[in-house]
């Protein structure tokens, strides 16, 4: 049976097996519908490329000299090493294509040499073979450090024959996800640590002389280790295949849909303030997901049709570190896109107001390199010692793992087609001529010191690495001379600082000089070194804190460092940065990590000139003040609480927006206090004030009355009333009841009513139920959220539904399914009686029942209404809805079959990052959502409508991952077949 005929049968046989039809649309289904192009010769392939003007492509190596190349690097002698990933995608196979687990691994690291000097490789030596899924490595200590699926290996040739005779396991215990997502991609950082991507597992150090007895549990993040001490730890970020450091010392990593990401808040910093909620530690640099744009020369055969025209397999992220192009090109970061048969180029530069770098496409509507050859599979790039760019082209027919495809489709694909091929290309400026610029390997420590000043960044970092590896402190004076030389470049001074630091030879005078350097790039590196020295001297601290008014990327390091020392000078510097960057979400988060013991002082600093914040900035600044005040409350220091209340009620603050934000934050933080202070709410604090509050309690009470008046004053703006209503739970019971009765009356703004219900909590339940029929839908939704959080109020709600007082239809499908699966058997039983039993576990049968939706006449307009009611809590389309679940912005390219089954069986395939978690608190409340942060002290759950719930670990009785999607099964109970047809029409016809 031909592939085309099979595909047609799968699509036509909808009545027999919808799941098969869906699967044939979803993974590889569009790959088998046409005869693939034959592979091209290197010369033919060269003619298929479109390359950015000003550049040219040269063939360096091709089969049989190189096979399956995915990674390139150069050692200090200038020799090219290549990772040949021949295990991809499932390792050795039998004749029938099934996995052969008894055969030895197929991956290799080979050394390629150009013996005749013509710029093309002509000698191949297998440096190491039988490596388990080894896709990456780095030169180290005269050998190679390689990732091998579950291990990190050190390989070295000691007898000079080009073949590794030393093979040591340095780390083991890593847990791979699949061949693109496993430990690997080692890079030497500017800070002399070695960084690797994707390092979850129960990990032990096995390097001889450094063995650890007990494994260390590493989270699903990247890792680093120090090659001298062998200390290892997780770092912020979670990359897949791709890891790079640029000339300025930034590390970038990537995932399939995120071509360039960077760390913003280091892992060791993120958890040091247990009272702050830090939900994210890394950031995209430029667009990600559906916002990325690529311009393939042929149709992309992505595993997801909706990803066409965007990054779907971004990998091999590479910062250019050479010197053959101009300064703008030297700020380039490349991302390979093997599914799109192309490579993108992005120019990254510092921003004036953010620690995150700015990104700009090099060409607005074209990629750096693209090919019409459907076998072209760019995997990664590397800057050579000659300054050229080298590209590893795996040259395979397919780049995907069979596990992501239906078995019957995967079985038809020759996954190893192209295993006997592979190309390596060199990219140089158009006017550059081969052979390449001559590289002379350093022969002495003096040569390495001189190489720190080279114009080629690849040579500079190699020299730094070798000097630190050799631990030759005897050249420290010569390295230090670079710091004071008038002829040295900023790059030379950066490397000199870090090399001295790596040799433990950096003194205070040199570091202070770095902090006062004329280049902000050098100042940033010096500030980072100082940040990593918590016991730094007074002179270094003083010089560091003076940089608090520097450019944003330097302020970033100063703000991080300010949290290490609780001196008046550190607090002053942190406060100044907080005020200057008060509207920046990233700087807010950084300040929060650094203000464990001084959030109250930062608040006071922000309020010295509250009128300096414009009206449009007040929402952001108010949120910042609230977060800081929450830290104050959770910490529970009586003097700090009193000072914070004094700052909030000071006559200098004329408008309510700032003090209400502070009191709201205190109200949120006080219940999280775990110390000896008995007042665990703002209300109790006011009814039984601390001795330290005697001078300010009256002012606070007055402020609360002003806020209460504001909530019911219809002459005030809705924004002001919403801000004031956040304090309802802290009001006296009589005041609270009076305010609620007015706010929950007909004609009041829905946003105000929602905020009131959220703020009042349990105090609002009876009034909400009493006025249920008068409340608009959005307000009822808020009321339902409140009542469903606790078993007692859930029972009350269901009793009213059972009695016919409240219609069961007000409960949406998400809430209904959770009620039907409730842990309380009484609630579960009553929900079954009200809603008609449990959701059918046979999702295929449900999908079969909905097949008519594929052919019914449908309305896009009606479908939009169904989407808004049913899907918009977690998904966004055309700017409407919330980005909580997976990106569905480009569903127009998916078939109706696939969309229908995804909707009706959302748990068939769930990406781990979208697994639902359920948390039950010690006081009986239940929360569900996506786990977006876990610092050890607290977690953050992202819930429908984009809401985030922060829970202290001490308040959590139980936390479980459900292995389910946040999107529940059972939509058929809420959506008719006609409505499903309308929804599909909307999703397809936008």
N, C-alpha and C positions, 0 to 999 in steps of 0.2 A: 504493500500500500504506500503510495507516495505521501510525502509530508504534507503537500497541499491538500490532497484528498482527505487525509486524516483531520486536518484543521477544519475543513468544511463540514465534515461529519460531526465534529465536536460542537460546532456552532449551530448546526441544523437540528441536532438531537436534543433540543431543549426540554421536550416533554419527558425524555428518558432520564436525563441526568444533568440537572442544571449546574451542579457543582463542577462536573467535568468541563462544561462550557465556560464557566467562570474561570476556572484554573487555566484553561487554554488561552484565555485573554490576559491572565494576570502575570504569569512568569514564563517567559520564553515562548509564549503562545504565538507571538508575532515574529519569532525568529525562524520558525520552520515553514513559513508560508511561501518562501521563494528559495530558489537555488542560490547558494552563497557564491560570491565571486571567488575565483581562484587566487591563490597568493601571487604576489608580484615579486619580480627580481628586485634587488636593491636599486638598480638603475631605473626600473619602471616605477618603483615606489618613490624615488626622488622626484620624478616628474609629477607626482600626485600632490605635492605639498604646496600650500599657500603659506608664505612666511612673511612676517612683518617687514615692511620696507626698511632697508638699511642693514639687513641681516642676511646671512647666507648659511646654507646647510652643507656639511661635508660628512661623508660616510667614514667612520672610524673602524668599524668591525661588523662582520655579518657571519651568518652560518657558513660553514661548520665551525668557524673559530669561536663563536659565542652562541649559546642556546638559552632561550627563556630569560634574558637579562631583565632584572627589575630594579637593581640598585647598583650604584657606582660610587667608588671612593678612591682616594689617592693617599698613599702613605708619604712619609717625610722624604723618601727617596724619589718620589714622583711616579711610582709604579701604580698602574691602574688595576684595581681589584673589582670584580663584578659578582654579584649574587645571582645565580641562575636558579630560578624558582620552579624547578621541574616537578616538585610535589603538587603543584597547583593543578586542579582545585581539590582533589581528594586523595592524593598520594598515589602509590603504585596501584596498578589495576590488573585484573585478569584479562584474558582474551575477550571475555564477554563485556568488558567495561566496568565490572564491579570492583570494589576496593579489595586490594590484596594486602591484608594486614601482616602477612608473614614476610613480605619482601622488604629489603632494606630501603631507607628513605632515599629520595632522588635529588634533593637540593644540594647545591655545590657553591663554593666560592672559588672563582678562578682568577688567575693573574694573567693579564694581557700585556704584551710588550711590542714595541715598535723597534725592531732590531735594525732596520735599514734606514730609519730616520725620515721616511717619506710622509709621516703624519698618519699612517694607517697601521693598525696592529697586525702583526704577522706571526706571533708566537703565543701559544696557549699553554698554561700550566695549571693543572687542577691543584689548587692550594689545599682545599679540604672538601671531601665528599661525604656522602651518606649522612647529611645533616637533615634533621627532622624539620620540615617546613621552615627552612631558613630563608627569609626574604630580605635581610638587612644586616648591616655590620658597620663597624668603624675601625680605623687603624688605632692601635693602642700598644704602647710599650714594646714596639718592634714586632708586634703581632696583630691580631684582629680580635675584636670583641663582637660576638654574633648572637642574635636572638634566634632561638630554635624551638619555637612553639611553647614549650613548658620550661625552658631553661635559658640561661645566658651562659654562653661558652667563651672561653679564651683559647685562641688557636695561635700557634707560633711555630715558625720554621727556625730551628736552631743550627742546622747543618748546611744551610745555604743552597739547598737543591730546589727551593721554591715550593716545597710541600710541607705542610704543618706536621710536625712530629710531637708537638705538645697539644693536648686537648684536655682542658680543665673545665669542670663545671663550676662556675662562680656563684650562680644562683639557680634555685629550682623551686618548683611548686606553683608556677603560674597557671592560670586557667584560661585557655583560649576560647574565643567564641566561634571563630571561623578563620579561614586563611588570611583574610584582610584585617582581622581584628584579634591580634595576639601580641605578645611581648616582642618589642623590636624597635627599629628605627633609632639606634643609639646616636647621640650627638654630644660632642664636648661643648659645654656651655662656656660663655665668657667667664663665669664664676668658678670654673675648674671642677664642676660637677658633671657627671654624665647623665643625660636625660634620655628616657625611653618612653614609648607610648604603650598604653593599654596594659596595665600590670596587676589585674586582680588575682588573688590567690592566697594560699597559705605558703608564704615564701620564706626560704632559709638562705643564708649566705653559706656557700660551700667552698669558697676559695681557701686553699691550704693556708693555714695560719690565721684565718679570720672566721672560722666556722661558728655558726650560731646553733645552739642546741634545740631551741624551740622555734617553730615557724611563726612568722609575723603575718597577721591577717591584713592584707592590703585591699583597699576598696577598689571599685571599678573606676580607676583614674590612672593618670600617667605616674611615673616614678622617676626618682633620681638616686644615684649613689655616688659616694666620694671615693675616687680610686686609691686614695692614700689610707683612709680610715675604714673604708668599706661600709660606712654607715649608709643605710638606705631608708627611703621614706616616700610616701605618695606626694604628688604635687598637684596644684590646681590644673584642671583640664583633663580631657579624655580624648586623645587622638586615636586615629586608626592607622592607616599606612601613610605616614608622612610626618616629618619632624625636621625643623631647620632653625638655625640661628643666623641673624643678619649681622652686618658689620657694626651696628650700634648695640648689639648684645641682646636684642629681643628674640625670644623663642616663639616660633609659630608652629601650629599643628593643624591637622585637618581631619574631617570626616567626609563621608560621601556627599553630604549636602552642605557642608560648611568648608569652603575651600581654604580659608585663612582664619585661624583663631589665635588668641594670645591670652596669657595669664594677666590678670589685673590685681587680684588680691592673693598673695601667696598662701599656700595651705597652712603654714605655721602661724600665720597672722590671723587667718579667718576665724579660728576658734578661740582666740585668746580673751575675747570679751564674751563670757557665757550669757550675758544679759541682752546681747544684741542679736537681731535676726539678720543673718547674712545669707541670702538665698542663692547668690551666684558669685563665682570667683573668676570666671573667664569670660571673654567677649569675642564675638565675631569682629573681624576687621573687614568692614565692607559688607555687602549683601550676602545672604545665605538662603538656602532652600529655594522656594519659588521666586524669590526676588533676584536670584543670580541670572545672568544672561550669558549664553554661549551661542556661537554661530557656526555650527557644523556645516561641512560641505555636502554631506549626505544625511539622510534621515537617521536619527539616533535610534538604535535598537536597545532601548533601556528596559530594565525589568519592570519599570513603571512608565507606561505611556504618558502619563500626566507630567512626567519630568522632562519631556522633550523640550529642548531649547534652554534648559537650565542645567546646573551641575547636578549630576546624579551619581557620579563615581569619582568625585574629587579625591586626589591622592598625590603622594609624592611632592608635597608642598616644598618649595625650594627658594631660598633667598639668594639672589645673585651676590657674589662676594669678589668678583673679578675687577679688572681695571681697563678692559678693552673698549668700553663704551663711556658715554658722558655721565655726569653726576646724576641726572634724572634716571638713567637706566640702572645705575648702581643702587637705587632705592627700590628695585623691582623684586616682587615675590611671584613666583610661578606656581601654577597648580595644573597637574596633569588631569585629563578627563578621558580615560581610555574608552568609555562607551561612546563618547562624542567624537573620538578620533582627533583630539585637539589638545592644545596647551594654552592656558590663559596667562596674561601678564598684568599684574596690578602694581601700581606705584603707591607705596606706603610712606606717609610722612607724619610727624607729630602734629597734634591739634593744639590750638591756643587754649582751649578750656577743658580738655579731657585727658586722662591718662591713656585712653585708647587711641591707637593710631588711626589716621584717616586713610581711606583707600580710594583710588581712582583708576579706572580702566586705562590702559595705555592707548587703546584704540576703542572708540565708542561703539562701533558696530562690526568689529572683526576681532578674531583671536590672534594671539601671538603666532601660533602655528596650528594649521589644520590640514587634514588629508582627506582625499576621497577614497583612499585604500582602506577597505573595511577590515583589513588584518592589522592595521597600525594600532598598537596598544601602548601609548606612552605611559610608563609606570612611575618614573622619578627622574630627577635631574641632579646635577652636581657641578659646581664650579671647579674647573681644573687648575692645576698649578700654573698653567699658561694663561689663565684668565678667560678661557673659553667656557661655554656652557656645554655640558655633555648630557645627552638624553638616552635613557634606557628604553628601548622599544621591545617589549616582550614578543611582539608579532605572533599573536594567537588569533584563531578564528573567534573564540568566545572568551569573555572575561566575566564570569559569574560562578557562583557555587550552586551545584545541583540541589542543595537543601532548600533553596529559595524557589524552586520550580516544582510543579506537579510531577510525580514519578514518571507518568506515561510520556510527558514531554521531555523530561531530562534524559530518558532512556534513548531518545532518538538523536541526541546531540553527541557528536564526537568531541568530548571536552578536551582532548589532548591534541586536537588538530593544530599544528604549528609548533609542537614540542621540538621539532628538529630545526627550528628557525629562531632568529633573533637578530636585532640590529642595534648598533650604538652609533649615534649621530653627534657630531660636534657643530655648535652654532657659534659663529664669529661675525664681527662686523663685515659688511659687504666689501670694504676696501682692504680687509686683512687677507693676507695670502699665506697659504701653507708652505713649509711646515710651521708648526706652532711656535710661539715665543719660547725661547730657551729657558729651561729651569735648571738651575744648578743646585743639587742637593747640599744642604749644610753639612759640614764635616766636623764642626767644633761648636762648643758652647758660644764662642764669640760670633760664629756665623748665625746661630739661632737668635742671639741678641740683635744682630743687625737686621735679621728678617722681621723683627717686630715693627720695623719702620717701612716695610715693603708696601707698595701701592696695591698689591693683591691681597685681599682679605683672607683668602684661603691659605696663603703662605703665612700670614700673620698668626692666625689661630693655630696653625700647625706648629709654628715656632713656640708659641706660648705653651701648647700642650707638651711638647718635647722638653722644654725647660722645667716645667712642673714635674713631669714624669721622672726626669733625671735628678730632681731635688738638688741641683747644683747651686748652693747659696753663694759660692765664690764669685758668681757673676752679678750679684745683686747691685753692686755699685755701678756697673756698666748699664744695667737696666734702669736704675734710678736716674742716671744722667739724662735719659730720654724725657724725664719729667721737667727738667729745667732747660733743656736745649731749645734755643730759639728756632732751630730748624725742624724740630719734631712736629709731626702732624697730630691732630686730635686722636686719630686712630692709634698712633704709636703710644700716646700717653695713656689711653684707655687700657691697652694691652700691658703696658708697663705696670700700671696700678694693680691689675689683677694677677699678673705674673709674680710680682713681689708679694702680693697677698697669698698666692698659692705656695710660695716658698717660705712663708712666715717671716718675711723680711721687710714688710711695709711698716714704716714708722709714722708717728703722728704728724710730723712736719710734712711728710710727703702726702699724706691723706688730706691734710688741710689745704695744701697747694692744689690738690685735685678738686677740692670743694670750691676753690676760688678761681678755677681755670676759666679762661675766656670763652671756651666752648661749652655750651650747655650739655652736649653729649658726654663730655668728660665729667662735668659736674654731676650728671645723673648717675654715672657709674661710681663715682666717689661716694655719692650719697647712699647708693645701694651697699657698698662695702661698709660704710659707717653704720647703716641699719643692721647689718649682720654682726655688729660688735656691741652687744648690749652693755658690756662693761667698758665702753670707750671712755677716753680721757675727757676732761673738761674742755680742753682746747678743741678737740674734734667735735664734741657736742655743740660748742658755741658756734663753730664754723658751719656745722650742719644746719642748725636752727636758723641761721641767718639766710639760708636759702629758702626759707618759707615763703618769700615773695618772688620766687624765681618763676620760670615758665612751668606749665602744668606738669610736664613729665618729671621735672625735678621736685616740684611740690608733692607729687605722688610719693616719692621715696621719703621725703621729709615727714609727711603725714603718717606713713607707715612706721617710721622710726620713732615718732613722738610718743607712741604708745608703750615704749619700752622703759621710759624713765618718767616718774611722776613728779618732776620738778616744776617749779613755777615757770621756768623758761620754756620747757617742753609744752606745757599747757597753753602758754601764751602763743607759741608758734602754731600749735594745732588749732587754736581758736581763730587765729588770723586766717589760716587756710580755710577753715570751715566757713568763715564769713565771706571770703573772696569767692568760694566755690559752692555757695549754699544751695544753688539750684541744680548742681550736677549730681545725678543719682549715684554715679560711681564714687565721687568724692564724699558724698554722704556716707556711703557704705564704708569707705576707708576710714573716715573720721570715727565712725561707730566702733570699728575694730580697735581703735587706739584710745578710746575714751572710757574705758572700764571704770576708772577711778575719778574721772573729771568731766563727766557729761554735764553736770550742773554748771561747772565753770564755762563750758562751751556754750551752753544755753545763755548764760549771763552775757557772754561776749556777743552773741548774735543779737541780743536785745539792746545793746548799747545805742543802736540807731535803727530801731524797727521800721521807721518811716522810710528808710533808704531802700527797702524792698518794694518794687513796683507792684501794682495790683495783680498783674499777670504772673508774678513770681511767688505770690503769697501762698498759693496752694502747695507748691513744692517746698517752700521754706517751712510752712506749717507742718507738713508731713515730717520734715527733718526734725523740727522741734519736738514733735510728738514722739518720734523714735528715741531721741536723746532722753526725754523725760521718762520714757518707759524703762530705760536703763537705770535711771536714778531710782525709780520706784522698785524695780526688781533687786537692785543692790541693797537698798534699805538702810542707807546711812542717814541718821536723823539730821545731822548738820547739813548734809547736802540737800536733803529734801526741803528743809527749812529755807535754805538759800535759794533753791529753785522756785519755791513758792513766792519768796520775796521778789525775785526777779520778774515773775509773772504778774505780780500785783503792783509793781513799782509804777509810780506816776508817769514815768518816762514812756510807758506803753499805753497809748491812747485808745487803740482799737482792740476789739475782742478777738480777732483772728489768732493772734499769737498766744495770749494767755489761755484761751480755750484749747488750743493745740497742746499746750504744756500740761494742763490739768487732765486732758484726755489721755495723754501718754502716761502720766503718773497713775491714772486709774487702771490702765492696762498693765502697768509694770508691777504695782504693789501686790496683786495676787500671786505673782511669781516669786516673791521674796521667800527665801528659805532660811533666813536667819532668825534672830531672837526677837525681832520687832513684832509685837502682837497685832498691830494694825495692818490688816491685809487688804484693805480697800480704801479708796479715798473717802468714802462716807464714814467709815470707822475712824479714819485718821482725823476727820473734822469733828466727829462727835466726841472723840477722846484724844485731843491733840497732844502731841509730844511736847515736853517742856521747851524744846528748842523752837517750837512754833508759836509760842505765846504772843510774840510781837506781830505775827503775820496772820494768825487764824481769822481775825476779824475781817481783814482785807480779802481773804479767800472766800469767806462766806458772802461778803458783799459782791464779789465777782460772780459767784454762783447764782445769786439772785439776779444779777444783770443778765447772765446767760439764760436763766429761766425766762425772764421777761422777753429776751430776744427771740426765743423759740416760738412764742405766740404772737409776736408783733408783726402784723402783716405789712407794715410799712417798711420793714427791713428786707433786704434782699434775701432770696432763697439761699444763696451761698452762705450768708452770715447765720441764718437760722439753722442750716444743716450743721455748720461748725459748732454752734452753741448746743445743739441737741445731743451732741456726743457726750455731754456731761450729765444727761438725765439720770443715769444710774447712781450718780453721786449726790443727787438732790435729796432733800428731805422727802419722806414718803408722801406727804400732803402736796408738796410742790410738784413732785413727779406725777402724781395722779391727775392733778389739774392740768398740767402741760400736756399729758398724753390725751386727755379727753378733748382738748382743743385741737391738737395736731391731727388726731385720727377722725376728725369731723369731715363731712363732705366738703369738697372745694379746696382743700389744702393740697399743696404740691405733693405729688407722689414721691419725689425724691426725699422730701422732708419726712413723710410718713415712713418710708423704708428705713431711713436713718434712725428715726425714733424707735422703731421696733428693734432694730439691731442694738441700739444703745441701752434700751430699758430691759431687754432680756426677759426673764421670767415675769417681771412686773407687768409686762404688756400682754401676756397670754390671754387673760380673761377678757380684757377690753377688745382685743383683736377678734376673739371668737364671738363676742357680743355684737360687734359691728361688722361681722364678716360680709354680709350682703351689701354693705355700703362701700367697701374697699375696692379700689381698682385692681386689675389682675397682677400688676407688678408688686403691689403692696401685699396682696395675698401670698404671693410667692415668698416674700420675705417672712411673712408670718409662718408659712409652712416650714421654712428652713429652721426657724426658731423652735417650733413645736416638735419637729422630728429629731432634734438633737438629743432629747432625753426620753427614756422609756415612759416616765409618768405623763409628760405632756403628749407624747405620741399616743398613749392609751386614751387620753381625753379626746384627742382629735378623732380617733377611730370610733369611739363611742358615739360622738356626734354624727359621724357619717352613717353608722349603723342605725341611728335613730332617724335618719333622713334630714337632719338639720343642715348638714353640709354635704354637698354633692361629691361623691367619690371622684368625679372627673377632674376636680381641681388638682389632684395629685398627678404629677407628670410621670412619664414612663420610668425615668431614673429613680424617682422616689418610690414608685410602686414596686419595682423589682426588689429594691432593698427592703421594703416592708415584707414582701413575700419570702425573703430570705433572712428575716430578722433573727437575732440570737435569742430574743425573748420569745419563748414558745407561745405564750398567751397572745402576744401581738401578732406573731406569725400566723396563728390560727385565725384570728379575727380578720386580718388582712386578706387571707384566703377566702373567707366568707364574703367579704365586701367586693374584692376585685376578681373573683372567679378562678381562683387556683393558681398554681405555679406556672411559670413560663415553660413552654415545651422545650425539652432538651434536644429534640430532633430538629435541628435547625435546617437540615436539608428538606425535611417534609414541609416546614413552614415556607421555605423558599419556593418549593413546588406550588404551594397554594397561591403564591403571589406572582406566578408566571404571567397571568393576564395583564399585570401592570406593565409588561414589556411591550404590549401591542395596543393598549387602550388609547383612545384619543385623550390628550392631556393638555393642561394649561400651565404655561410657565409662571403666570401671575399667581395662580392658586398654589403652585409649587413653592413659590417664594414665601408664601404665608406658612406653609407646612415647615419649611426650613427654619423660619424665624421662631416658630412655636416649639419645634422638636429638636433642632440641631444647633441653633445659634449659641447655646450656652457654652459649647465647647469648640465650635468651629467657626471660622470666619471666611466669608466669601464677599467679594466686592466691597470690602470695608465694613461689612455688617457682621456682628457676632463677636466671638472671643477665641483667641488662639490658645486653647488649652490642650486639645488633642492633636493628632497628626495633621500636617498641612494638607488640605483638600482644595487648595485654591485653583487647581487646574484640572477639575474633574471632567471638563468638556472632552478631553481626549480618551477618557475611559469608556468602555462599552457599558450599556445599560445592564447587561448580565452581571458584569463584575461589580458595578455599583450596588445592584440589588442584593447580591450575596454579602458584600461588605457591610451593608446596613443591617441585614437580618442576622448575620453571624459575626459580630464584631470581635469575638474571642478566638476566631479560627487562627489568626496570626497576630500576635501582640508583640510589638517591639518592647524590650525590657524597660525603656525609658517611659513607656506609657502604661506600665502596670499600675493597677489601682492598689492603694494601701488603705487600710482601715485602722484608725486609732481610737481606742476607748480610754477615756480619762478616768481618774480615780473617783470622780464625782458622778460618773455614769453617762457623760456626754459621748456621742459617737460622731466621728468625723471621717470622711473619706476623701481621697484625692490623689494626685500624683506627688510622689516624694521628690521635691526639688532641692531640698537642702537637709543635711544632717550633720551638725557640728559636734555631736556628742553630748552637748548640753541641751539642745533643742532641735526640733524638726520643723520644716515648713511644708505644708501640703497645699498644692494648687488645686482649687476646686472649680466646678462649673461656674461660668461667668467670669473666669479669671481671678476669682477671689483667692487670697492666700491666708491660710490659717497657721499661725505660729503656736507650737505647743512645747512647753518645757518638758524635758525627758522625765523630770521628777513627777510631772502631772499625768504621765501616761501609764496606764495599767497594762495595756496590751497594744502592740503594733504588729500588724500582719500584712504581708504582700499577698494579694489574692490570685496572682497570675491571670487576672482578668483585665479587660480593658475598662477604662472609666465609663465608656459607652456601654450601657446594659443591653443584654438580650431582651427581647420581648416587645420590640416596637410594634409588632403586629397587634398588640392589645390597644394601641393608641392611634394607629394609622390604618385607614382602610386601603383596599387595593387601588381604588381610584386616587386616593391621596398619595399613595406610593408612586403611581404613574405620574402624577403632577410633580412630585418631588424630583423624580428622575428627569423629567422634562426640564425643570429649572436647572438642575445640575449640569445637564448636557447642552442647554441652549443659551447659556449666558453669553 
